């Protein structure tokens, strides 16, 4: 599943092309269940003539701000991608939704597994109904180590599972949680209540480090992820532990181990991330 760096990379790509464009219609919607808020024909009617004001990311959602207080929102789920294309460009495999613009360009939403979702919200209140429950953004300058301490101190249960919870902190998925736990030297079987203040501070900085590195490298492509122009990311080339079981740790040479935590494949270095605590 695309995580914060992959979604942020796509938003930055699409910002180069989409603002100022006027929507003509929804020219393709062959899997209606992907569109959560309106039947395809109504969605097309509501979008026709609206202009794109800008794009932003909230958690793993891509938000397209439109005129008349409308918000077109995409969630890529497991295998979704968004591409900016000329309308006469060769077809992209697994394209299920296409937003056509009046200048002969289009936005294509591709999704092999068809889990991706499209929403149109008519007003900020409707949008807030979707986004209001989400936790804080970990890369905001205003999100401080003290904020992270206050979020984490009262929490109990497995640490990795907690970090995957978007109501606690947004944007992290399996890849970047595995990486952040390695960078902070924390075993993935630790509990949240076992962390010291010092360990929580290390984790705060590790989360920000791995997310920023992911953005700098234009995301992690292990299977389906492509950026807004259809290119692979580079971050998979420098991962510390994720998807590297049976390979040597880049820091100490110990063989990377794989276990299951919270029903997720979990990669770690037994030397750099020692022990397990159930305090």
C-alpha positions as CSV (number, residue, x, y, z in Angstrom):
1,X,0.0,0.0,0.0
2,X,1.3,3.5,-0.8
3,X,2.3,5.3,2.4
4,X,3.0,8.9,3.2
5,X,6.1,9.3,1.0
6,X,4.4,7.7,-2.0
7,X,1.3,9.8,-1.7
8,X,3.3,13.0,-1.1
9,X,5.4,12.3,-4.1
10,X,2.3,11.9,-6.3
11,X,0.7,15.1,-5.0
12,X,3.9,17.0,-5.7
13,X,4.0,15.6,-9.3
14,X,0.4,16.3,-10.0
15,X,0.7,19.9,-8.6
16,X,2.9,20.6,-11.6
17,X,0.1,19.9,-14.1
18,X,-3.4,20.0,-12.6
19,X,-4.0,23.5,-11.0
20,X,-5.9,25.7,-13.3
21,X,-7.4,22.9,-15.4
22,X,-11.1,22.7,-16.0
23,X,-12.9,19.3,-15.8
24,X,-14.9,18.3,-18.8
25,X,-16.3,15.0,-17.6
26,X,-15.7,11.6,-16.1
27,X,-14.9,9.8,-19.3
28,X,-14.4,6.3,-17.7
29,X,-15.8,4.7,-14.6
30,X,-15.9,1.0,-15.3
31,X,-15.9,-0.2,-11.7
32,X,-18.6,1.9,-9.9
33,X,-17.8,0.5,-6.5
34,X,-14.6,2.6,-6.5
35,X,-16.7,5.7,-6.4
36,X,-18.0,6.0,-2.9
37,X,-20.2,9.1,-2.9
38,X,-22.1,9.3,-6.2
39,X,-23.1,7.1,-9.2
40,X,-20.6,7.7,-12.0
41,X,-23.0,9.7,-14.1
42,X,-23.9,12.0,-11.2
43,X,-20.2,12.4,-10.3
44,X,-19.5,13.5,-13.9
45,X,-22.3,16.1,-13.8
46,X,-21.1,17.5,-10.5
47,X,-17.5,17.8,-11.7
48,X,-18.2,19.2,-15.2
49,X,-17.0,22.8,-15.5
50,X,-15.2,22.9,-12.1
51,X,-11.7,24.2,-12.0
52,X,-8.8,22.7,-10.0
53,X,-7.5,25.2,-7.4
54,X,-4.8,23.0,-5.9
55,X,-3.8,19.6,-4.4
56,X,-2.9,18.6,-0.9
57,X,-2.3,15.4,1.0
58,X,-3.9,14.4,4.3
59,X,-2.6,11.1,5.7
60,X,-2.8,8.8,2.7
61,X,-5.6,10.7,0.9
62,X,-5.0,12.9,-2.2
63,X,-7.3,15.9,-2.0
64,X,-8.1,17.9,-5.2
65,X,-9.5,21.3,-4.2
66,X,-12.1,22.5,-6.7
67,X,-14.2,25.6,-7.3
68,X,-17.5,26.0,-5.6
69,X,-16.3,24.4,-2.4
70,X,-16.0,20.9,-3.9
71,X,-13.3,18.3,-3.0
72,X,-12.4,15.4,-5.1
73,X,-10.5,12.8,-3.0
74,X,-8.6,9.7,-3.9
75,X,-7.4,6.9,-1.7
76,X,-5.1,4.4,-3.4
77,X,-5.5,1.5,-1.0
78,X,-3.3,-1.4,-2.0
79,X,-2.4,-1.0,-5.7
80,X,-3.9,2.3,-6.9
81,X,-1.9,4.9,-8.9
82,X,-2.8,8.3,-10.3
83,X,-1.2,9.4,-13.6
84,X,-1.4,12.7,-15.6
85,X,-1.7,11.9,-19.3
86,X,-2.6,13.4,-22.7
87,X,-5.9,11.9,-23.7
88,X,-4.3,10.3,-26.8
89,X,-1.5,8.7,-24.8
90,X,-1.3,4.9,-24.8
91,X,-3.7,3.2,-22.3
92,X,-2.5,2.4,-18.8
93,X,-3.2,-1.1,-17.6
94,X,-6.0,-1.4,-15.0
95,X,-7.4,2.1,-15.6
96,X,-10.8,2.3,-14.0
97,X,-11.6,6.0,-13.5
98,X,-10.6,8.8,-15.9
99,X,-11.2,12.5,-15.2
100,X,-11.0,14.3,-18.6
101,X,-10.0,18.0,-18.8
102,X,-11.1,20.6,-21.4
103,X,-7.5,21.0,-22.8
104,X,-7.2,17.4,-24.0
105,X,-5.4,16.0,-20.9
106,X,-6.7,13.6,-18.2
107,X,-6.1,12.1,-14.8
108,X,-6.1,8.3,-14.8
109,X,-6.8,6.2,-11.7
110,X,-5.4,2.7,-12.2
111,X,-5.8,-0.1,-9.7
112,X,-5.0,-3.7,-10.2
113,X,-7.0,-4.9,-7.2
114,X,-9.8,-2.4,-7.5
115,X,-9.7,-1.5,-3.8
116,X,-9.0,2.2,-4.5
117,X,-11.6,4.7,-3.6
118,X,-12.9,8.1,-5.1
119,X,-15.0,10.6,-3.2
120,X,-16.6,13.9,-4.1
121,X,-17.4,16.1,-1.1
122,X,-19.7,19.1,-1.5
123,X,-18.4,21.4,1.2
124,X,-15.6,21.4,3.8
125,X,-18.0,19.9,6.4
126,X,-18.4,16.8,4.3
127,X,-14.7,16.5,3.8
128,X,-14.0,16.9,7.5
129,X,-16.4,14.1,8.1
130,X,-13.9,11.8,6.4
131,X,-10.7,13.3,7.7
132,X,-11.7,14.5,11.2
133,X,-10.8,11.3,13.0
134,X,-7.3,11.1,11.7
135,X,-4.2,11.5,13.9
136,X,-1.6,14.2,13.5
137,X,0.8,14.6,10.5
138,X,4.3,13.4,11.6
139,X,6.2,15.8,9.3
140,X,4.6,19.1,10.2
141,X,7.0,21.6,11.8
142,X,4.3,22.1,14.5
143,X,4.4,18.4,15.5
144,X,7.0,18.3,18.2
145,X,8.8,15.6,20.2
146,X,6.6,16.7,23.2
147,X,3.5,16.1,21.1
148,X,4.7,12.6,20.3
149,X,5.4,11.9,23.9
150,X,1.9,13.0,24.9
151,X,0.3,10.8,22.2
152,X,2.4,7.7,23.1
153,X,2.7,7.8,26.9
154,X,-0.8,6.6,27.7
155,X,-0.9,4.0,25.0
156,X,-0.7,0.2,25.6
157,X,-0.3,-2.8,23.4
158,X,2.1,-3.7,20.7
159,X,4.2,-0.8,19.5
160,X,4.2,-1.7,15.8
161,X,0.4,-2.2,15.7
162,X,0.0,1.2,17.4
163,X,2.1,3.0,14.8
164,X,0.1,1.5,12.0
165,X,-3.1,3.0,13.5
166,X,-4.0,6.1,11.4
167,X,-6.1,7.5,14.3
168,X,-2.9,7.8,16.4
169,X,-0.4,9.0,13.8
170,X,-1.0,9.2,10.0
171,X,0.9,8.1,7.0
172,X,2.9,5.2,8.3
173,X,2.4,1.7,6.9
174,X,4.3,-1.5,7.1
175,X,7.4,-0.4,5.2
176,X,8.1,2.8,7.1
177,X,7.2,1.4,10.5
178,X,9.7,-1.5,10.0
179,X,12.3,1.1,8.9
180,X,11.6,3.5,11.8
181,X,11.8,0.8,14.4
182,X,15.2,-0.2,13.0
183,X,16.5,3.3,13.0
184,X,15.4,3.8,16.6
185,X,16.8,0.4,17.7
186,X,13.4,-0.8,18.9
187,X,12.4,-4.5,18.7
188,X,9.0,-4.8,16.9
189,X,7.7,-7.0,19.6
190,X,8.0,-4.2,22.2
191,X,4.9,-2.8,23.8
192,X,4.1,0.9,23.7
193,X,4.0,1.1,27.6
194,X,7.5,-0.4,27.9
195,X,9.2,2.6,26.1
196,X,11.1,5.2,28.1
197,X,10.9,8.9,27.3
198,X,14.3,8.6,25.6
199,X,13.2,5.7,23.4
200,X,10.1,7.6,22.4
201,X,12.2,10.6,21.4
202,X,14.4,8.4,19.3
203,X,11.4,6.9,17.6
204,X,10.0,10.4,16.9
205,X,13.1,11.4,15.1
206,X,13.4,8.0,13.3
207,X,9.8,8.3,12.0
208,X,10.6,11.7,10.5
209,X,13.9,10.5,9.1
210,X,12.6,7.5,7.2
211,X,9.6,9.4,5.9
212,X,11.7,12.3,4.6
213,X,14.2,9.9,3.1
214,X,11.3,8.1,1.3
215,X,10.1,11.4,-0.1
216,X,13.6,12.4,-1.2
217,X,13.8,9.1,-3.1
218,X,10.4,9.5,-4.6
219,X,8.8,6.6,-2.8
220,X,9.4,2.8,-2.4
221,X,8.4,0.6,-5.4
222,X,8.3,-3.0,-4.3
223,X,5.5,-4.1,-6.6
224,X,2.8,-1.7,-7.9
225,X,3.6,1.9,-6.8
226,X,4.5,4.4,-9.5
227,X,4.6,8.2,-9.2
228,X,2.3,10.7,-10.9
229,X,4.3,10.4,-14.2
230,X,4.3,6.6,-14.1
231,X,7.9,6.1,-12.8
232,X,9.2,3.9,-10.1
233,X,10.5,5.2,-6.8
234,X,14.1,4.7,-5.6
235,X,13.7,4.2,-1.9
236,X,13.6,0.4,-2.2
237,X,17.3,0.5,-3.0
238,X,18.3,1.7,0.4
239,X,15.9,0.1,2.8
240,X,17.5,-1.1,6.1
241,X,15.3,-4.1,6.9
242,X,12.0,-4.1,5.0
243,X,11.7,-6.9,2.5
244,X,15.4,-7.9,3.3
245,X,14.9,-11.1,5.3
246,X,18.0,-13.4,5.1
247,X,20.1,-10.6,3.9
248,X,22.9,-9.0,6.1
249,X,22.1,-6.0,8.2
250,X,23.6,-2.9,6.6
251,X,24.9,-1.8,10.0
252,X,26.2,-4.9,11.7
253,X,26.0,-7.8,9.2
254,X,23.6,-9.9,11.3
255,X,21.0,-11.7,9.1
256,X,17.7,-9.8,8.9
257,X,14.9,-11.8,10.5
258,X,11.2,-11.9,9.4
259,X,8.3,-12.5,11.8
260,X,4.6,-11.8,11.9
261,X,3.4,-8.9,14.1
262,X,-0.2,-7.8,14.0
263,X,-0.7,-10.0,10.9
264,X,2.0,-8.1,9.0
265,X,5.3,-9.3,7.7
266,X,7.8,-7.7,10.1
267,X,11.5,-7.3,9.4
268,X,14.2,-6.5,11.9
269,X,17.8,-7.0,12.9
270,X,18.1,-9.2,16.1
271,X,21.4,-7.4,17.0
272,X,20.5,-3.8,16.3
273,X,17.0,-4.3,17.7
274,X,17.5,-6.6,20.6
275,X,15.1,-8.1,23.1
276,X,11.4,-8.0,23.7
277,X,9.6,-6.4,26.6
278,X,6.1,-7.0,27.8
279,X,6.1,-4.4,30.6
